[in-house]
Amino acid sequence: MTSRRHNFQFRLPEELEEIISVEAKRRKVSPNEYARSLVISTLNSEVGGTDRADMLFKMVATMAFQSAYSSTEILRQINPHMSEEEIIAMANEKIFTKSLSKRDELLARYGIAP
């Protein structure tokens, strides 16, 4: 038994076409192949990927805010004499700037723009 293949065509606004072209070039595939992979990936994920993407976004946002607030709270407990501004400046210098640098290194290793 042979499977039927269908061709699908659709038009995109220029800004979306540009996004696909740039990402396809970065991945070293044609824009058509990249668009095809997006459709397949979306159709193969549960509920078009939206539930999974929403869940991932919630998890990342929760972890980011927990990290930020716990870091400043720990610094506040250790240094009760410091002002809120000094605590935030210290957290930025000692924790957040360094973690963003490490994040950017990791993203670059996988070819993802920060």
All heavy atoms as an XYZ file, in Angstrom:
914
protein
N       0.841     -1.179      0.000
C       0.000      0.000      0.000
C       0.890      1.247      0.000
O       1.809      1.353      0.796
C      -0.894     -0.046      1.242
C      -1.760      1.143      1.417
S      -2.755      0.945      2.911
C      -4.075      1.998      2.476
N       0.620      2.161     -0.868
C       1.398      3.394     -0.932
C       0.672      4.494     -0.181
O      -0.553      4.533     -0.137
C       1.619      3.839     -2.393
O       0.357      4.089     -2.991
C       2.383      2.781     -3.171
N       1.442      5.356      0.415
C       0.825      6.474      1.129
C       0.741      7.675      0.198
O       1.620      7.907     -0.621
C       1.624      6.822      2.381
O       2.896      7.263      2.007
N      -0.339      8.385      0.313
C      -0.510      9.601     -0.484
C       0.189     10.743      0.205
O       0.158     10.879      1.417
C      -1.989      9.942     -0.616
C      -2.707      9.100     -1.629
C      -4.127      9.553     -1.787
N      -4.150     10.884     -2.389
C      -5.229     11.638     -2.476
N      -6.368     11.207     -2.008
N      -5.185     12.822     -3.020
N       0.827     11.542     -0.579
C       1.482     12.737     -0.052
C       0.721     13.942     -0.559
O       0.279     13.967     -1.696
C       2.926     12.782     -0.516
C       3.717     11.603      0.044
C       5.130     11.699     -0.313
N       5.673     12.870      0.366
C       6.933     13.221      0.343
N       7.794     12.506     -0.316
N       7.352     14.282      0.966
N       0.588     14.907      0.278
C      -0.120     16.138     -0.078
C       0.832     17.313      0.004
O       1.698     17.364      0.878
C      -1.300     16.387      0.876
C      -2.345     15.328      0.802
N      -3.320     15.314     -0.154
C      -2.547     14.236      1.573
C      -4.091     14.262      0.027
N      -3.638     13.583      1.077
N       0.655     18.233     -0.882
C       1.407     19.483     -0.823
C       0.511     20.555     -0.223
O      -0.654     20.667     -0.591
C       1.848     19.930     -2.225
C       2.923     19.035     -2.770
O       3.805     18.630     -2.045
N       2.844     18.724     -4.051
N       1.073     21.314      0.683
C       0.349     22.425      1.293
C       1.103     23.706      0.984
O       2.335     23.738      1.034
C       0.255     22.236      2.817
C      -0.528     21.017      3.200
C       0.120     19.823      3.454
C      -1.901     21.075      3.299
C      -0.583     18.690      3.811
C      -2.626     19.941      3.657
C      -1.965     18.744      3.910
N       0.352     24.731      0.684
C       0.969     26.024      0.429
C       0.218     27.083      1.227
O      -0.996     27.006      1.382
C       0.900     26.386     -1.057
C       1.702     25.481     -1.939
C       1.616     25.917     -3.396
O       0.801     26.744     -3.765
N       2.482     25.356     -4.214
N       0.956     28.051      1.716
C       0.337     29.178      2.400
C       1.271     30.364      2.328
O       2.463     30.220      2.099
C      -0.007     28.840      3.860
C       1.120     28.238      4.642
C       2.000     29.050      5.347
C       1.312     26.862      4.679
C       3.043     28.507      6.064
C       2.351     26.310      5.401
C       3.218     27.129      6.097
N       0.721     31.513      2.496
C       1.511     32.741      2.453
C       1.688     33.263      3.876
O       0.829     33.114      4.726
C       0.818     33.791      1.595
C       0.627     33.341      0.171
C       0.410     34.530     -0.752
N       0.082     34.130     -2.099
C       0.934     33.639     -2.973
N       2.181     33.452     -2.635
N       0.558     33.300     -4.186
N       2.846     33.864      4.097
C       3.159     34.454      5.402
C       3.474     35.924      5.228
O       4.002     36.330      4.186
C       4.381     33.762      6.010
C       4.235     32.308      6.397
C       5.585     31.741      6.807
C       3.239     32.148      7.523
N       3.206     36.724      6.257
C       3.653     38.122      6.216
C       5.179     38.165      6.120
O       5.871     37.238      6.557
C       3.174     38.701      7.551
C       2.169     37.748      8.079
C       2.470     36.418      7.482
N       5.700     39.226      5.566
C       7.146     39.351      5.348
C       7.958     39.155      6.625
O       9.011     38.531      6.600
C       7.472     40.712      4.727
C       7.187     40.778      3.253
C       7.639     42.093      2.639
O       8.695     42.611      3.061
O       6.939     42.572      1.743
N       7.459     39.684      7.758
C       8.241     39.572      8.992
C       8.362     38.110      9.443
O       9.397     37.696      9.951
C       7.684     40.452     10.110
C       6.250     40.185     10.509
C       5.212     40.950      9.698
O       5.565     41.629      8.724
O       4.026     40.872     10.063
N       7.319     37.304      9.222
C       7.411     35.886      9.568
C       8.285     35.134      8.568
O       9.038     34.229      8.948
C       6.015     35.256      9.627
C       5.104     35.773     10.734
C       3.748     35.097     10.672
C       5.740     35.595     12.095
N       8.207     35.516      7.322
C       9.069     34.918      6.302
C      10.542     35.170      6.645
O      11.385     34.283      6.521
C       8.741     35.506      4.933
C       9.528     34.912      3.805
C       9.172     35.552      2.463
O       8.058     36.058      2.301
O      10.054     35.535      1.585
N      10.823     36.368      7.113
C      12.199     36.716      7.494
C      12.664     35.876      8.685
O      13.791     35.392      8.709
C      12.299     38.210      7.820
C      13.669     38.661      8.281
C      14.744     38.544      7.189
O      14.393     38.502      6.002
O      15.923     38.487      7.556
N      11.796     35.685      9.659
C      12.138     34.873     10.828
C      12.468     33.443     10.388
O      13.471     32.865     10.820
C      10.991     34.878     11.864
C      10.873     36.261     12.502
C      11.200     33.802     12.929
C       9.628     36.447     13.345
N      11.645     32.885      9.523
C      11.887     31.526      9.039
C      13.185     31.462      8.244
O      13.990     30.540      8.414
C      10.683     31.017      8.217
C       9.525     30.715      9.169
C      11.057     29.778      7.398
C       8.260     30.271      8.509
N      13.422     32.438      7.404
C      14.644     32.446      6.587
C      15.901     32.524      7.451
O      16.869     31.792      7.232
C      14.617     33.621      5.606
O      13.594     33.446      4.669
N      15.878     33.403      8.440
C      17.043     33.559      9.326
C      17.290     32.279     10.119
O      18.424     31.802     10.224
C      16.840     34.773     10.267
C      17.863     34.781     11.388
C      16.900     36.063      9.476
N      16.225     31.706     10.667
C      16.389     30.494     11.457
C      16.815     29.318     10.591
O      17.643     28.502     10.997
C      15.090     30.161     12.211
C      15.210     29.020     13.169
C      16.226     29.229     14.274
O      16.593     30.375     14.599
O      16.685     28.208     14.838
N      16.285     29.220      9.377
C      16.684     28.153      8.459
C      18.164     28.264      8.111
O      18.888     27.263      8.101
C      15.825     28.205      7.196
N      18.617     29.481      7.858
C      20.034     29.693      7.537
C      20.908     29.282      8.716
O      21.939     28.636      8.547
C      20.268     31.157      7.174
C      21.687     31.460      6.757
C      21.844     32.900      6.322
C      23.264     33.160      5.866
N      23.437     34.528      5.397
N      20.488     29.657      9.925
C      21.242     29.302     11.124
C      21.334     27.788     11.278
O      22.359     27.251     11.682
C      20.584     29.912     12.355
C      21.366     29.702     13.641
C      20.662     30.290     14.837
N      19.535     29.504     15.279
C      19.621     28.378     16.003
N      20.802     27.906     16.335
N      18.553     27.732     16.382
N      20.267     27.084     10.910
C      20.235     25.628     11.033
C      20.794     24.921      9.797
O      20.834     23.696      9.751
C      18.796     25.162     11.269
C      18.254     25.589     12.606
C      16.759     25.295     12.694
N      16.211     25.762     13.930
C      15.874     24.976     14.945
N      16.036     23.674     14.845
N      15.382     25.491     16.040
N      21.164     25.730      8.792
C      21.732     25.201      7.552
C      20.770     24.275      6.814
O      21.145     23.192      6.340
C      23.070     24.508      7.822
C      24.129     25.452      8.361
C      25.445     24.729      8.603
C      26.539     25.690      8.970
N      26.641     26.116     10.305
N      19.507     24.699      6.736
C      18.490     24.006      5.940
C      17.751     25.052      5.117
O      17.877     26.255      5.360
C      17.486     23.210      6.817
C      18.188     22.111      7.592
C      16.719     24.134      7.756
N      16.962     24.600      4.165
C      16.195     25.543      3.358
C      15.032     26.092      4.183
O      14.571     25.438      5.133
C      15.641     24.848      2.108
O      14.614     23.939      2.465
N      14.531     27.280      3.840
C      13.356     27.817      4.539
C      12.168     26.850      4.461
O      11.425     26.687      5.426
C      13.067     29.132      3.820
C      14.399     29.555      3.291
C      15.087     28.273      2.899
N      12.005     26.177      3.311
C      10.916     25.227      3.143
C      11.056     24.062      4.124
O      10.092     23.662      4.779
C      10.895     24.708      1.700
C       9.705     23.821      1.449
O       8.570     24.235      1.612
N       9.969     22.587      1.053
N      12.260     23.530      4.241
C      12.499     22.407      5.160
C      12.293     22.832      6.613
O      11.731     22.084      7.417
C      13.904     21.841      4.964
C      14.206     20.622      5.808
C      13.274     19.441      5.554
O      12.781     19.278      4.417
O      13.035     18.682      6.515
N      12.723     24.035      6.944
C      12.535     24.497      8.318
C      11.049     24.686      8.624
O      10.567     24.262      9.677
C      13.310     25.793      8.579
C      13.102     26.302      9.979
C      13.504     25.534     11.065
C      12.471     27.504     10.214
C      13.286     25.974     12.366
C      12.258     27.952     11.502
C      12.663     27.188     12.574
O      12.433     27.622     13.846
N      10.302     25.306      7.696
C       8.854     25.497      7.891
C       8.156     24.142      8.031
O       7.275     23.960      8.871
C       8.267     26.303      6.742
N       8.578     23.182      7.216
C       8.020     21.828      7.286
C       8.280     21.225      8.665
O       7.390     20.624      9.278
C       8.638     20.963      6.189
C       8.148     19.546      6.154
C       8.836     18.785      4.983
N       8.396     17.432      4.921
C       8.943     16.417      5.621
N       9.978     16.648      6.392
N       8.471     15.197      5.517
N       9.507     21.384      9.167
C       9.834     20.815     10.483
C       9.015     21.472     11.592
O       8.638     20.810     12.557
C      11.330     20.924     10.769
O      11.703     22.255     11.044
N       8.728     22.768     11.453
C       7.888     23.448     12.446
C       6.478     22.864     12.470
O       5.909     22.626     13.538
C       7.808     24.948     12.146
C       9.036     25.789     12.432
C       8.810     27.219     11.947
C       9.369     25.784     13.905
N       5.917     22.654     11.293
C       4.563     22.095     11.209
C       4.537     20.697     11.804
O       3.675     20.370     12.627
C       4.058     22.091      9.750
C       2.757     21.310      9.624
C       3.870     23.514      9.247
N       5.490     19.845     11.410
C       5.538     18.476     11.917
C       5.713     18.466     13.429
O       5.026     17.741     14.147
C       6.647     17.675     11.212
C       6.270     17.439      9.748
C       6.926     16.353     11.929
C       7.397     16.875      8.902
N       6.629     19.272     13.923
C       6.882     19.339     15.363
C       5.626     19.765     16.123
O       5.286     19.190     17.157
C       8.030     20.304     15.628
O       8.206     20.490     16.999
N       4.952     20.774     15.604
C       3.734     21.261     16.265
C       2.638     20.215     16.243
O       1.974     19.972     17.250
C       3.246     22.561     15.597
O       4.276     23.533     15.704
C       1.983     23.077     16.263
N       2.440     19.553     15.094
C       1.385     18.550     14.990
C       1.677     17.313     15.834
O       0.754     16.657     16.311
C       1.185     18.152     13.524
C       0.614     19.249     12.638
C       0.585     18.787     11.187
C      -0.774     19.676     13.098
N       2.935     16.986     16.033
C       3.294     15.815     16.832
C       3.298     16.074     18.327
O       3.360     15.136     19.114
C       4.661     15.264     16.409
C       4.583     14.513     15.113
O       3.553     13.948     14.762
N       5.673     14.508     14.374
N       3.275     17.339     18.726
C       3.254     17.637     20.160
C       1.806     17.674     20.629
O       0.889     17.861     19.850
C       3.952     18.959     20.445
O       3.263     20.017     19.844
N       1.634     17.466     21.914
C       0.268     17.428     22.414
C      -0.389     18.799     22.336
O       0.211     19.806     22.673
C       0.199     16.875     23.833
C       1.274     17.361     24.765
C       1.168     16.771     26.141
O       1.674     15.653     26.342
O       0.582     17.439     26.999
N      -1.602     18.815     21.891
C      -2.433     20.007     21.731
C      -1.671     21.121     21.009
O      -1.654     22.267     21.441
C      -2.986     20.511     23.084
C      -4.104     21.539     22.861
C      -3.510     19.380     23.945
N      -1.037     20.770     19.923
C      -0.326     21.778     19.147
C       0.800     22.428     19.907
O       1.264     23.494     19.543
N       1.246     21.826     20.963
C       2.378     22.357     21.700
C       2.038     23.471     22.675
O       2.861     23.851     23.474
N       0.840     23.987     22.618
C       0.539     25.151     23.457
C       0.508     24.802     24.934
O       1.012     25.554     25.757
C      -0.787     25.819     23.053
O      -1.833     24.849     23.114
C      -0.703     26.396     21.656
N      -0.082     23.665     25.291
C      -0.115     23.279     26.703
C       1.294     23.069     27.236
O       1.638     23.517     28.321
C      -0.930     21.996     26.913
C      -2.421     22.230     26.765
O      -2.839     23.397     26.757
O      -3.155     21.231     26.658
N       2.113     22.385     26.451
C       3.485     22.115     26.875
C       4.274     23.412     26.986
O       5.023     23.607     27.936
C       4.146     21.164     25.890
C       5.470     20.647     26.377
C       6.066     19.643     25.432
N       5.135     18.555     25.205
C       5.228     17.697     24.213
N       6.205     17.777     23.361
N       4.354     16.736     24.064
N       4.114     24.299     26.000
C       4.833     25.574     26.029
C       4.383     26.417     27.218
O       5.206     27.038     27.891
C       4.623     26.340     24.726
N       3.087     26.440     27.496
C       2.576     27.192     28.649
C       3.127     26.631     29.952
O       3.525     27.379     30.845
C       1.044     27.161     28.693
C       0.399     28.010     27.612
O       1.126     28.760     26.923
O      -0.830     27.918     27.460
N       3.151     25.304     30.062
C       3.659     24.670     31.279
C       5.144     24.991     31.464
O       5.577     25.332     32.559
C       3.455     23.164     31.224
C       3.927     22.445     32.477
S       3.750     20.663     32.376
C       5.030     20.272     31.185
N       5.908     24.899     30.377
C       7.336     25.202     30.452
C       7.555     26.659     30.849
O       8.394     26.965     31.694
C       8.017     24.905     29.122
C       9.513     25.175     29.064
C      10.259     24.345     30.095
C      10.039     24.893     27.665
N       6.782     27.564     30.252
C       6.898     28.984     30.588
C       6.594     29.210     32.067
O       7.312     29.942     32.755
C       5.965     29.815     29.712
C       6.062     31.287     29.977
C       7.153     32.014     29.522
C       5.076     31.945     30.684
C       7.260     33.361     29.770
C       5.168     33.301     30.938
C       6.264     34.009     30.473
N       5.552     28.577     32.591
C       5.205     28.721     34.007
C       6.334     28.218     34.908
O       6.675     28.850     35.907
C       3.914     27.965     34.321
C       2.674     28.615     33.766
C       1.450     27.751     34.018
C       0.241     28.307     33.319
N      -0.943     27.437     33.481
N       6.912     27.075     34.533
C       8.005     26.514     35.337
C       9.223     27.429     35.330
O       9.811     27.689     36.383
C       8.386     25.132     34.811
C       7.369     24.059     35.112
S       7.722     22.454     34.332
C       9.462     22.294     34.457
N       9.594     27.914     34.159
C      10.774     28.773     34.053
C      10.542     30.083     34.799
O      11.423     30.558     35.530
C      11.135     29.019     32.572
C      12.188     30.100     32.443
C      11.619     27.728     31.930
N       9.357     30.675     34.633
C       9.049     31.930     35.331
C       9.073     31.727     36.843
O       9.627     32.548     37.585
C       7.694     32.469     34.881
N       8.507     30.627     37.311
C       8.503     30.336     38.748
C       9.925     30.195     39.278
O      10.282     30.797     40.298
C       7.699     29.046     39.035
O       6.356     29.234     38.601
C       7.712     28.707     40.518
N      10.745     29.407     38.582
C      12.128     29.214     39.031
C      12.915     30.516     39.007
O      13.702     30.793     39.917
C      12.821     28.164     38.170
C      12.278     26.764     38.402
S      13.168     25.435     37.541
C      13.300     26.028     35.886
N      12.698     31.334     37.982
C      13.429     32.600     37.880
C      13.071     33.528     39.043
O      13.962     34.104     39.677
C      13.129     33.275     36.550
N      11.781     33.667     39.320
C      11.373     34.568     40.405
C      11.759     34.005     41.768
O      12.175     34.755     42.661
C       9.880     34.873     40.332
C       9.530     35.807     39.218
C       8.723     35.399     38.176
C      10.031     37.100     39.191
C       8.410     36.256     37.134
C       9.723     37.969     38.157
C       8.904     37.543     37.125
N      11.661     32.700     41.944
C      12.087     32.109     43.215
C      13.573     32.327     43.442
O      14.000     32.664     44.548
C      11.759     30.612     43.247
C      10.304     30.325     43.445
C       9.990     28.848     43.344
O      10.769     28.065     42.813
N       8.830     28.466     43.852
N      14.344     32.161     42.397
C      15.785     32.372     42.497
C      16.103     33.825     42.842
O      16.913     34.105     43.729
C      16.457     31.982     41.184
O      17.818     32.298     41.210
N      15.458     34.741     42.140
C      15.721     36.165     42.382
C      15.341     36.562     43.805
O      16.129     37.205     44.509
C      14.957     37.019     41.377
N      14.147     36.187     44.248
C      13.697     36.595     45.576
C      14.462     35.879     46.688
O      14.796     36.479     47.712
C      12.194     36.376     45.736
C      11.394     37.400     44.977
C      10.593     37.037     43.913
C      11.472     38.750     45.306
C       9.877     37.978     43.196
C      10.762     39.696     44.597
C       9.961     39.309     43.549
O       9.261     40.246     42.847
N      14.763     34.582     46.490
C      15.508     33.878     47.544
C      16.940     34.397     47.644
O      17.480     34.514     48.744
C      15.492     32.368     47.311
O      16.139     32.037     46.114
N      17.541     34.730     46.503
C      18.907     35.272     46.536
C      18.968     36.576     47.316
O      19.842     36.755     48.172
C      19.416     35.516     45.111
O      19.468     34.322     44.395
N      18.047     37.468     47.027
C      18.067     38.749     47.745
C      17.692     38.568     49.207
O      18.243     39.250     50.070
C      17.140     39.791     47.072
O      15.823     39.266     46.965
C      17.653     40.181     45.702
N      16.797     37.642     49.493
C      16.418     37.408     50.887
C      17.579     36.818     51.687
O      17.821     37.220     52.824
C      15.197     36.484     50.969
C      14.671     36.292     52.374
C      14.289     37.597     53.072
O      13.847     38.549     52.404
O      14.450     37.664     54.314
N      18.325     35.905     51.099
C      19.494     35.335     51.778
C      20.530     36.427     52.043
O      21.081     36.520     53.145
C      20.098     34.181     50.950
C      19.158     32.982     50.972
C      21.489     33.801     51.464
C      19.499     31.898     49.963
N      20.780     37.267     51.034
C      21.730     38.368     51.231
C      21.237     39.331     52.318
O      22.030     39.844     53.106
C      21.956     39.118     49.915
C      22.740     38.353     48.854
C      22.759     39.127     47.542
C      24.152     38.061     49.328
N      19.935     39.559     52.372
C      19.369     40.447     53.394
C      19.559     39.859     54.786
O      19.881     40.577     55.739
C      17.877     40.672     53.110
C      17.219     41.675     54.031
C      15.748     41.921     53.698
N      15.616     42.578     52.403
C      15.164     41.993     51.277
N      14.787     40.737     51.299
N      15.084     42.651     50.152
N      19.377     38.537     54.918
C      19.549     37.876     56.212
C      21.006     37.912     56.670
O      21.280     38.087     57.859
C      19.072     36.420     56.128
C      17.602     36.254     55.855
C      16.741     36.769     56.984
O      17.063     36.607     58.164
N      15.642     37.420     56.637
N      21.924     37.765     55.721
C      23.353     37.766     56.047
C      23.856     39.178     56.348
O      24.743     39.369     57.172
C      24.169     37.155     54.886
C      23.808     35.680     54.737
C      25.656     37.322     55.101
C      24.380     35.030     53.483
N      23.264     40.163     55.665
C      23.710     41.560     55.784
C      22.541     42.463     56.183
O      22.104     43.306     55.395
C      24.285     42.041     54.443
C      25.417     41.172     53.962
O      26.476     41.171     54.549
N      25.179     40.430     52.890
N      22.030     42.351     57.393
C      20.851     43.131     57.789
C      21.097     44.644     57.814
O      20.151     45.429     57.758
C      20.510     42.601     59.187
C      21.770     41.977     59.683
C      22.520     41.515     58.476
N      22.339     45.052     57.843
C      22.672     46.479     57.880
C      22.583     47.132     56.500
O      22.593     48.356     56.395
C      24.079     46.656     58.462
C      25.136     45.993     57.622
N      25.369     44.631     57.680
C      25.978     46.496     56.703
C      26.330     44.325     56.812
N      26.721     45.437     56.213
N      22.514     46.335     55.435
C      22.523     46.892     54.074
C      21.120     47.319     53.653
O      20.113     46.715     54.036
C      23.066     45.856     53.078
C      24.545     45.555     53.279
S      25.160     44.292     52.130
C      25.229     45.240     50.621
N      21.076     48.367     52.823
C      19.791     48.842     52.299
C      19.306     47.925     51.182
O      20.074     47.102     50.648
C      19.939     50.265     51.753
O      20.711     50.247     50.561
N      18.058     48.085     50.814
C      17.482     47.301     49.713
C      18.266     47.513     48.423
O      18.546     46.564     47.688
C      16.010     47.704     49.517
C      15.272     46.892     48.474
C      14.964     45.469     48.926
O      15.041     45.178     50.136
O      14.657     44.639     48.049
N      18.638     48.751     48.144
C      19.402     49.062     46.933
C      20.767     48.379     46.946
O      21.230     47.868     45.928
C      19.579     50.579     46.765
C      18.301     51.336     46.462
C      17.422     51.550     47.696
O      17.931     51.525     48.834
O      16.199     51.707     47.505
N      21.423     48.370     48.123
C      22.725     47.709     48.235
C      22.603     46.194     48.053
O      23.451     45.572     47.415
C      23.356     48.018     49.601
C      23.790     49.462     49.762
C      24.212     49.780     51.186
O      23.539     49.326     52.141
O      25.235     50.486     51.339
N      21.537     45.623     48.594
C      21.287     44.184     48.449
C      21.092     43.834     46.975
O      21.683     42.875     46.463
C      20.048     43.752     49.262
C      20.285     43.929     50.762
C      19.619     42.335     48.916
C      21.247     42.955     51.379
N      20.284     44.622     46.283
C      20.022     44.373     44.857
C      21.293     44.534     44.042
O      21.590     43.722     43.157
C      18.884     45.276     44.344
C      17.569     44.838     44.994
C      18.785     45.229     42.822
C      16.407     45.770     44.757
N      22.081     45.552     44.347
C      23.345     45.758     43.633
C      24.289     44.578     43.852
O      24.939     44.096     42.915
C      24.003     47.064     44.081
N      24.350     44.083     45.090
C      25.206     42.945     45.391
C      24.708     41.695     44.658
O      25.504     40.947     44.084
C      25.259     42.671     46.896
C      26.158     41.486     47.239
S      26.088     41.034     48.981
C      27.131     42.314     49.667
N      23.407     41.468     44.671
C      22.836     40.305     43.974
C      23.131     40.381     42.481
O      23.494     39.381     41.855
C      21.334     40.224     44.222
N      22.996     41.567     41.916
C      23.298     41.733     40.494
C      24.760     41.426     40.201
O      25.082     40.718     39.245
C      22.958     43.146     40.020
C      21.483     43.334     39.793
O      20.773     42.393     39.465
N      21.011     44.553     39.970
N      25.650     41.946     41.036
C      27.084     41.762     40.815
C      27.522     40.318     41.069
O      28.233     39.724     40.246
C      27.877     42.701     41.727
C      29.379     42.517     41.618
C      30.148     43.273     42.696
O      29.552     44.113     43.397
O      31.350     42.990     42.833
N      27.104     39.757     42.174
C      27.624     38.454     42.609
C      26.866     37.262     42.020
O      27.438     36.179     41.897
C      27.581     38.343     44.134
C      28.324     39.430     44.865
C      29.807     39.223     44.758
C      30.532     40.250     45.618
N      31.955     40.205     45.467
N      25.591     37.455     41.671
C      24.775     36.309     41.255
C      24.253     36.453     39.829
O      24.570     35.640     38.962
C      23.587     36.108     42.225
C      24.105     35.869     43.650
C      22.686     34.976     41.766
C      23.052     35.945     44.721
N      23.457     37.485     39.585
C      22.708     37.543     38.328
C      23.586     37.818     37.111
O      23.394     37.204     36.061
C      21.564     38.551     38.442
C      20.612     38.221     39.560
C      20.332     39.141     40.543
C      20.036     36.968     39.646
C      19.478     38.826     41.592
C      19.176     36.640     40.688
C      18.900     37.578     41.662
N      24.548     38.691     37.219
C      25.431     38.965     36.084
C      26.211     37.712     35.703
O      26.325     37.376     34.517
C      26.393     40.122     36.408
O      25.622     41.285     36.725
C      27.309     40.421     35.250
N      26.709     37.000     36.687
C      27.468     35.776     36.421
C      26.572     34.681     35.843
O      26.977     33.962     34.925
C      28.151     35.288     37.696
C      29.268     36.212     38.159
C      29.866     35.742     39.460
C      30.944     36.714     39.929
N      31.521     36.334     41.214
N      25.359     34.548     36.373
C      24.480     33.495     35.862
C      24.026     33.797     34.435
O      23.905     32.884     33.618
C      23.279     33.283     36.784
O      22.467     34.431     36.823
N      23.795     35.065     34.116
C      23.435     35.419     32.740
C      24.584     35.141     31.780
O      24.374     34.697     30.646
C      23.014     36.888     32.651
C      21.662     37.227     33.260
C      21.408     38.726     33.190
C      20.546     36.466     32.583
N      25.794     35.371     32.224
C      26.963     35.086     31.401
C      27.057     33.587     31.113
O      27.287     33.174     29.971
C      28.221     35.578     32.109
O      29.362     35.220     31.376
N      26.861     32.770     32.137
C      26.885     31.318     31.958
C      25.743     30.859     31.054
O      25.912     29.969     30.223
C      26.792     30.602     33.308
C      28.047     30.714     34.123
C      29.162     29.937     33.447
C      30.380     29.858     34.323
N      31.516     29.275     33.647
N      24.574     31.468     31.219
C      23.439     31.132     30.356
C      23.765     31.434     28.902
O      23.525     30.621     28.015
C      22.202     31.915     30.781
C      20.995     31.623     29.883
C      20.038     32.755     29.732
N      20.674     33.927     29.159
C      20.065     35.101     29.079
N      18.862     35.257     29.553
N      20.677     36.128     28.529
N      24.342     32.602     28.645
C      24.687     32.997     27.281
C      25.709     32.049     26.669
O      25.621     31.709     25.490
C      25.199     34.440     27.249
C      24.099     35.448     27.555
O      22.911     35.056     27.585
O      24.437     36.627     27.760
N      26.677     31.596     27.473
C      27.654     30.621     26.990
C      26.972     29.318     26.581
O      27.278     28.747     25.535
C      28.692     30.324     28.074
C      29.664     31.442     28.359
C      30.574     31.132     29.542
O      30.712     29.934     29.908
O      31.135     32.084     30.107
N      26.047     28.854     27.409
C      25.325     27.621     27.115
C      24.479     27.771     25.857
O      24.491     26.898     24.979
C      24.449     27.231     28.308
C      23.608     25.971     28.137
C      24.506     24.743     27.995
C      22.652     25.810     29.302
N      23.755     28.868     25.742
C      22.923     29.093     24.559
C      23.778     29.165     23.301
O      23.418     28.595     22.267
C      22.104     30.374     24.720
C      21.022     30.351     25.801
C      20.369     31.715     25.932
C      19.982     29.285     25.527
N      24.911     29.847     23.381
C      25.804     29.960     22.221
C      26.315     28.583     21.800
O      26.433     28.308     20.602
C      26.972     30.895     22.543
N      26.604     27.729     22.763
C      27.093     26.390     22.465
C      26.078     25.618     21.619
O      26.436     24.795     20.784
C      27.375     25.627     23.752
C      28.068     24.310     23.535
C      28.457     23.593     24.824
N      28.968     24.480     25.835
C      28.742     24.341     27.132
N      28.008     23.349     27.583
N      29.257     25.186     28.011
N      24.788     25.893     21.824
C      23.736     25.215     21.068
C      23.183     26.047     19.919
O      22.185     25.710     19.314
C      22.599     24.789     22.016
C      23.042     23.667     22.931
C      23.455     23.937     24.223
C      23.088     22.354     22.470
C      23.896     22.917     25.054
C      23.520     21.335     23.294
C      23.915     21.612     24.583
O      24.350     20.612     25.402
N      23.854     27.178     19.639
C      23.450     28.002     18.500
C      22.163     28.771     18.714
O      21.458     29.071     17.758
N      21.868     29.103     19.967
C      20.645     29.838     20.286
C      21.025     31.242     20.693
O      21.893     31.433     21.536
C      19.863     29.150     21.426
C      19.525     27.712     21.029
C      18.621     29.937     21.785
C      18.982     26.878     22.173
N      20.369     32.226     20.089
C      20.665     33.626     20.427
C      20.137     33.930     21.821
O      19.046     33.512     22.182
C      20.031     34.567     19.410
N      20.916     34.679     22.622
C      20.447     35.025     23.982
C      19.321     36.038     23.948
O      19.086     36.694     23.027
C      21.675     35.607     24.652
C      22.694     35.851     23.602
C      22.250     35.115     22.377
